[in-house]
Amino acid sequence: MKTVAGSETSEIVSFFLDDRRFAVPLSTVMRVERIVAITPLPKAPDIVLGVINMHGQIIPVREKGFKLAA
């Protein structure tokens, strides 16, 4: 990683959500996964889009409007 004299650098992961760009420190990222098909859940609340199977674990997928944790 290149640095400029007297400055600090940090590693980040950036991503887009709609038209906005976000960045988080790399140290807070557990893993990055490829997009997979979402299986819909009948009668689930509107905020739940469905579930995905990630390495044998069933993970709920929420609507993109939820707030990211700080």
Secondary structure, DSSP 8 states (H G I E B T S, - for coil): ----TT-----EEEEEETTEEEEEEGGG----------B--TT--TTEEEEEEETTEEEEEE-TTS----
